[in-house]
Amino acid sequence: MATNAAQREEIARQLTLAGYGVFIANPRGSTVDAILCKEFDYHVPANATDINVWYEYTGNAANTAYGLSV
């Protein structure tokens, strides 16, 4: 399910406030379903060896990966 710009902003805000890392909603504009994530340990979720400084989610994927219900 695609998320709208306001939903992505709320997801990013909640995840940042929860302390999962830094999340930026709508990095390429409000029409692109994307949220950028920078986790504190720089590891891709569920992978202890690959290092990514920024990881990109769709709004719904971020919502699901971190267990939110926005």
Helices and strands as residue ranges (DSSP letters): H 5-17, E 21-25, E 35-39, E 55-57, H 59-65
